[in-house]
């Protein structure tokens, strides 16, 4: 049930904060986030680093509700709120990494995620690296360049 709640809250946040005119462009950052999450989780689960409990609908070892919910929506909103000022981009990476990590803590506390050979610092590093990749994608592919002021 927690997976469905997380999915619903994520999509409510997306509809509340997404700019409809930019959604067609920003959605690609969500697709990239989804792909990166599946690659990381598939490998980590296959190596026995952590496990997903009761995924309801499993997609490559992860929960479909997690992948299509918070991962996709956070990726899309990351592009939506990508700052044009260079110095704010670092803050953006840390804010979204922290949001994603708090979500992981909730999954740990609810018992839907179990660390076996994993530590929270591993997750923080992975989250920051993924946000850096999404940042690069936003600049290069989605053309969210720095403003000239």
C-alpha positions as CSV (number, residue, x, y, z in Angstrom):
1,X,0.0,0.0,0.0
2,X,2.9,2.4,0.7
3,X,4.0,2.1,-2.9
4,X,0.6,3.3,-4.2
5,X,0.6,6.2,-1.7
6,X,4.1,7.2,-2.7
7,X,3.1,7.0,-6.4
8,X,-0.1,9.1,-5.8
9,X,1.7,11.8,-3.8
10,X,4.4,12.0,-6.5
11,X,1.9,12.5,-9.3
12,X,-0.1,15.0,-7.3
13,X,3.2,17.0,-6.7
14,X,3.9,16.8,-10.4
15,X,0.5,18.1,-11.4
16,X,0.7,20.8,-8.7
17,X,4.2,22.1,-9.7
18,X,4.7,21.3,-13.3
19,X,4.4,24.0,-15.9
20,X,2.1,22.5,-18.6
21,X,3.8,24.4,-21.4
22,X,7.2,23.0,-20.4
23,X,6.1,19.5,-19.5
24,X,6.6,18.1,-23.1
25,X,10.3,19.1,-22.9
26,X,10.9,18.4,-19.2
27,X,9.4,14.9,-19.3
28,X,12.6,13.6,-21.0
29,X,14.6,14.3,-17.8
30,X,12.0,12.2,-16.0
31,X,12.5,9.4,-18.6
32,X,16.3,9.6,-18.1
33,X,15.9,9.5,-14.3
34,X,13.7,6.4,-14.7
35,X,16.3,4.7,-16.9
36,X,19.1,5.5,-14.5
37,X,17.1,4.3,-11.5
38,X,16.4,1.0,-13.2
39,X,20.1,0.4,-14.1
40,X,21.3,1.3,-10.6
41,X,18.6,-0.7,-8.8
42,X,18.9,-3.8,-11.1
43,X,22.6,-4.0,-10.5
44,X,22.4,-3.3,-6.8
45,X,19.7,-5.8,-6.2
46,X,21.4,-8.5,-8.3
47,X,24.6,-8.0,-6.3
48,X,22.7,-8.3,-3.0
49,X,23.3,-4.8,-1.8
50,X,19.7,-4.1,-0.9
51,X,16.3,-5.6,-1.6
52,X,12.9,-4.2,-2.4
53,X,10.1,-5.8,-0.3
54,X,6.6,-6.2,-1.5
55,X,7.0,-4.2,-4.7
56,X,3.4,-5.0,-5.7
57,X,4.3,-4.9,-9.4
58,X,8.0,-5.7,-10.0
59,X,10.0,-4.1,-12.8
60,X,13.5,-5.5,-13.0
61,X,13.5,-6.1,-9.2
62,X,12.2,-2.6,-8.3
63,X,8.7,-1.5,-7.8
64,X,6.8,-0.1,-10.8
65,X,5.0,2.3,-8.5
66,X,8.4,3.7,-7.3
67,X,9.9,3.9,-10.8
68,X,6.9,5.5,-12.5
69,X,6.1,7.6,-9.4
70,X,8.7,9.5,-7.5
71,X,11.7,8.7,-9.8
72,X,9.9,9.9,-12.9
73,X,8.3,12.9,-11.3
74,X,11.4,14.0,-9.4
75,X,13.3,13.8,-12.7
76,X,10.7,15.9,-14.5
77,X,10.5,18.4,-11.7
78,X,14.3,18.6,-11.6
79,X,14.3,19.9,-15.2
80,X,11.3,22.1,-14.4
81,X,13.0,24.0,-11.6
82,X,16.5,23.9,-13.1
83,X,18.0,27.3,-12.3
84,X,19.6,29.4,-14.9
85,X,22.1,31.0,-12.5
86,X,25.2,28.8,-12.3
87,X,25.7,29.1,-8.5
88,X,22.1,27.9,-7.9
89,X,22.7,24.7,-9.9
90,X,24.8,23.2,-7.2
91,X,22.1,24.0,-4.6
92,X,19.5,22.4,-6.9
93,X,21.5,19.2,-7.1
94,X,21.8,19.0,-3.3
95,X,18.1,19.9,-2.7
96,X,16.8,17.3,-5.1
97,X,19.3,14.7,-3.9
98,X,18.1,15.3,-0.3
99,X,14.5,15.0,-1.3
100,X,15.2,11.7,-3.0
101,X,17.2,10.5,0.0
102,X,14.4,11.3,2.5
103,X,12.1,9.3,0.3
104,X,14.5,6.4,0.7
105,X,14.5,6.8,4.4
106,X,10.7,6.5,4.4
107,X,11.0,3.3,2.4
108,X,13.5,1.9,4.9
109,X,11.4,2.9,7.9
110,X,8.3,1.3,6.4
111,X,10.1,-1.9,5.7
112,X,9.7,-1.7,1.9
113,X,13.5,-1.4,1.4
114,X,16.1,-3.4,3.2
115,X,19.8,-2.7,3.2
116,X,22.0,-5.9,3.3
117,X,25.4,-4.8,2.1
118,X,24.6,-1.1,1.6
119,X,25.0,2.1,3.7
120,X,23.2,5.4,3.5
121,X,26.3,7.2,2.3
122,X,26.3,5.0,-0.8
123,X,22.8,6.2,-1.5
124,X,23.7,9.8,-1.0
125,X,26.7,9.5,-3.4
126,X,24.6,7.7,-6.1
127,X,21.8,10.3,-5.7
128,X,24.2,13.2,-6.2
129,X,25.8,11.5,-9.2
130,X,22.4,11.0,-10.8
131,X,21.4,14.6,-10.2
132,X,24.7,15.7,-11.8
133,X,23.8,13.6,-14.8
134,X,20.3,15.1,-14.9
135,X,21.9,18.5,-14.6
136,X,24.1,17.8,-17.6
137,X,21.1,16.5,-19.5
138,X,19.1,19.7,-18.7
139,X,21.9,21.9,-19.9
140,X,23.0,20.0,-23.0
141,X,19.9,18.2,-24.3
142,X,17.1,20.3,-22.9
143,X,19.1,23.5,-23.6
144,X,18.6,25.2,-20.2
145,X,21.7,27.4,-20.6
146,X,22.9,30.0,-18.1
147,X,21.4,33.5,-18.4
148,X,23.8,36.2,-19.5
149,X,23.2,38.7,-16.6
